[in-house]
Amino acid sequence: MAATLCVKLLPKQGWLPLTQSVRHGSKAVTRHRKPVHILRQKLLAVTKYIPPTRVVPPGAYPSKPKEVQEDNALMLLMKREVKKVFQDYKMIAAAQNNASNAEDMMTLKNRLHKHGITVKFFPNQVMRSFLKDSIYCNMAPLFIGPTVLIVSKEPKAREMLVALRSSPQMTLLGACIENTLLSADGVVSYSKMPSMTVVQGQLVSGLTMLTSYTASMLQRHPAHLSALLQQYVKQQSPDSSTEGAPKAEEAT
């Protein structure tokens, strides 16, 4: 009988559970801030208050001691060598070494040595330390990175450029020729100028020509003046007038 009662209580569509799980959608989150517009950000950045810096009265804080770095013995020795180079040589050029190997450097040294030009190596720290207190302080910006010095007792810019042209790893940065600082283009222009012996020969020939021309002019004017005076005296003398009268009668 109990079984028949349970059958009557169940609906005809089928058995339904007493509890059902219902899935609800996610709730909207309103805590996130909206992004500020770019114009508003610029306006806030421009109008942001910047407080003035606080002026500290002098003597309020102890002054920091200045650290003076003294040069060691090796640095002083190399600075003396650099000073001697600038005193003994008239042409001092700075070139940048772009990964040149030992064989290329030896070839360049041999080519320069044929013309009496020497290649020297000094650290950039030593060069800048020497140049900052000397009259060649404008050469300090050239010594950045791997650099070498090409020196000569006589200004031989043309021979140096010919030797450097065959070594593309070496780039000329500038030079000091006879206490004159020149750029790379200035060194090229200097190499196109004639040598000192040629200029002296041209000067001597020009002066000789001027002196000879002046002497000829000085000799010409008195001779020309004396000839004119002699002609005038002959015309004013009575002998010339008497001699001219018979000649006129004979012509008639």
C-alpha positions in Angstrom: 0.0 0.0 0.0 2.8 2.3 0.7 4.2 1.6 -2.7 1.0 2.5 -4.3 0.8 5.8 -2.3 4.3 6.9 -3.5 3.3 6.2 -7.1 0.3 8.4 -6.8 2.2 11.3 -5.3 4.8 11.4 -8.1 3.7 13.4 -11.2 3.4 11.8 -14.5 6.2 13.9 -16.2 8.9 12.3 -14.1 10.6 12.7 -10.8 11.9 16.2 -9.9 14.7 16.8 -7.3 13.9 18.7 -4.2 16.8 21.2 -4.6 18.2 22.6 -7.8 21.5 24.4 -8.3 21.1 27.7 -10.1 24.2 29.5 -11.5 24.1 33.3 -11.2 26.0 35.7 -13.4 29.0 37.7 -12.2 28.3 40.9 -10.5 29.5 44.2 -12.0 32.6 45.6 -10.2 32.4 49.4 -9.8 35.6 49.9 -7.9 38.0 50.3 -10.9 38.8 53.9 -11.7 38.3 55.2 -15.2 41.5 56.2 -17.0 42.3 59.9 -17.0 42.1 61.6 -20.4 45.5 62.5 -21.9 44.7 66.2 -22.0 43.7 66.1 -18.4 47.0 64.4 -17.6 48.9 67.1 -19.4 47.0 69.8 -17.6 47.6 68.2 -14.2 51.3 67.8 -15.0 51.6 71.5 -16.1 49.7 72.9 -13.1 51.4 70.7 -10.5 52.8 72.7 -7.7 56.5 72.6 -7.4 57.7 73.9 -4.0 60.8 76.1 -4.1 64.1 74.6 -3.0 65.0 75.4 0.5 67.9 77.8 0.8 70.5 76.6 3.1 72.5 79.3 4.8 76.2 79.2 4.3 78.0 77.4 7.1 75.0 75.3 8.2 76.7 72.1 7.0 80.3 71.3 7.1 82.0 71.7 3.7 83.2 68.5 2.0 87.0 68.3 1.7 88.2 68.3 -1.9 90.1 65.2 -2.8 93.3 66.0 -4.7 94.6 63.0 -6.7 98.4 63.1 -7.0 100.1 61.6 -9.9 102.3 58.6 -9.3 105.9 58.3 -10.4 105.0 56.5 -13.6 102.5 59.2 -14.6 105.1 62.0 -13.9 107.7 60.2 -16.0 105.3 59.7 -19.0 104.2 63.4 -18.7 107.9 64.4 -19.0 108.2 62.3 -22.1 105.1 63.9 -23.6 106.5 67.3 -22.8 109.8 66.5 -24.5 107.9 65.3 -27.6 106.0 68.6 -27.9 109.3 70.5 -27.5 111.4 68.5 -30.0 109.0 67.8 -32.8 107.3 70.3 -35.1 104.6 68.0 -36.4 102.4 66.1 -33.9 99.4 64.3 -35.3 96.7 62.3 -33.5 95.3 59.2 -35.3 92.6 56.8 -34.2 93.5 53.1 -34.3 90.5 51.1 -35.5 91.4 47.5 -34.6 94.8 47.5 -36.4 96.8 44.3 -35.9 100.5 44.1 -35.2 101.4 43.3 -38.8 99.6 46.4 -40.2 101.1 48.6 -37.5 104.6 47.4 -38.3 104.0 48.1 -42.0 102.8 51.6 -41.2 105.9 52.2 -39.0 108.3 51.2 -41.7 106.6 53.4 -44.3 106.7 56.4 -42.0 110.3 55.7 -40.9 111.5 56.1 -44.5 110.5 59.8 -44.2 111.8 60.3 -40.7 108.3 60.1 -39.1 107.9 58.1 -35.8 104.8 56.5 -34.2 104.5 56.8 -30.4 102.0 55.4 -27.9 100.8 57.2 -24.7 97.8 56.5 -22.6 94.9 59.0 -23.0 94.9 59.8 -19.3 98.5 60.9 -19.5 97.8 63.0 -22.6 94.8 64.7 -21.2 96.6 65.4 -17.9 99.4 67.0 -19.8 97.3 69.0 -22.3 94.9 70.6 -19.8 97.7 72.7 -18.2 99.6 73.5 -21.5 99.1 75.8 -24.5 97.9 72.7 -26.5 94.8 72.3 -24.4 92.6 72.4 -27.5 94.0 69.0 -28.6 92.5 67.2 -25.5 89.2 66.2 -27.3 91.2 64.2 -29.8 92.4 61.7 -27.3 89.3 59.6 -26.8 89.5 55.9 -27.4 92.5 54.1 -28.9 94.8 56.8 -30.4 98.4 57.0 -31.5 100.8 59.9 -32.0 102.6 60.4 -35.3 105.5 62.8 -34.8 108.2 64.3 -37.0 110.9 66.9 -36.4 110.0 68.6 -39.7 106.5 69.2 -41.0 106.0 66.3 -43.4 102.2 66.3 -43.8 102.3 65.1 -47.4 104.4 62.0 -46.7 102.2 61.2 -43.6 99.0 61.4 -45.6 100.4 59.1 -48.3 101.4 56.5 -45.7 98.0 56.7 -43.9 96.1 56.4 -47.1 97.5 52.8 -47.5 96.3 52.0 -43.9 92.5 52.3 -43.7 92.5 51.2 -40.1 94.2 54.5 -39.1 92.0 57.6 -39.2 93.6 61.0 -38.9 91.9 63.2 -36.3 94.0 66.3 -36.3 97.5 67.6 -35.9 99.6 70.4 -34.4 102.1 71.7 -37.0 104.5 74.4 -35.9 102.4 75.3 -32.9 99.2 75.6 -35.0 96.3 73.3 -34.4 94.8 71.9 -37.6 91.9 69.6 -38.3 92.1 66.6 -40.7 91.0 68.9 -43.6 93.5 71.5 -42.5 96.3 69.0 -42.7 95.3 68.1 -46.2 95.3 71.8 -47.2 98.7 72.2 -45.5 100.1 69.3 -47.5 99.2 70.9 -50.8 101.3 74.0 -50.0 104.8 74.2 -51.5 107.8 73.5 -49.4 109.8 76.1 -47.6 112.7 75.8 -50.0 110.5 76.4 -53.0 108.9 79.5 -51.3 112.3 80.9 -50.4 113.5 80.4 -54.0 110.5 82.1 -55.4 111.0 85.0 -52.9 114.7 85.4 -53.8 114.0 85.4 -57.5 111.2 87.9 -57.1 113.4 90.2 -55.1 116.3 89.9 -57.6 114.0 90.7 -60.5 112.7 93.8 -58.6 116.2 95.1 -57.8 117.4 94.6 -61.4 114.4 96.4 -62.7 114.9 99.2 -60.3 118.6 99.5 -61.3 117.7 99.6 -65.0 115.2 102.3 -64.4 117.6 104.3 -62.4 120.2 104.0 -65.2 117.8 104.7 -68.0 116.4 108.1 -66.8 119.8 109.9 -66.4 120.9 108.6 -69.8 117.7 109.7 -71.4 117.9 113.1 -69.7 121.4 113.7 -70.8 120.5 112.8 -74.4 117.7 115.3 -74.3 119.9 118.0 -72.9 122.6 117.4 -75.5 119.9 117.7 -78.3 118.6 120.9 -76.8 122.1 122.4 -76.5 122.8 121.6 -80.2 119.6 123.2 -81.2 120.3 126.4 -79.3 124.0 126.8 -80.4 124.7 129.4 -83.2 126.8 126.9 -85.2 123.9 124.7 -85.8 121.9 127.7 -87.1 124.6 128.8 -89.5 125.2 125.4 -90.8 121.5 125.0 -91.4 121.2 128.2 -93.6 123.6 127.1 -96.4 121.9 123.7 -96.5 118.6 125.5 -97.0 120.1 127.7 -99.9 121.5 124.6 -101.6 118.1 122.9 -101.3 116.5 125.9 -103.1 
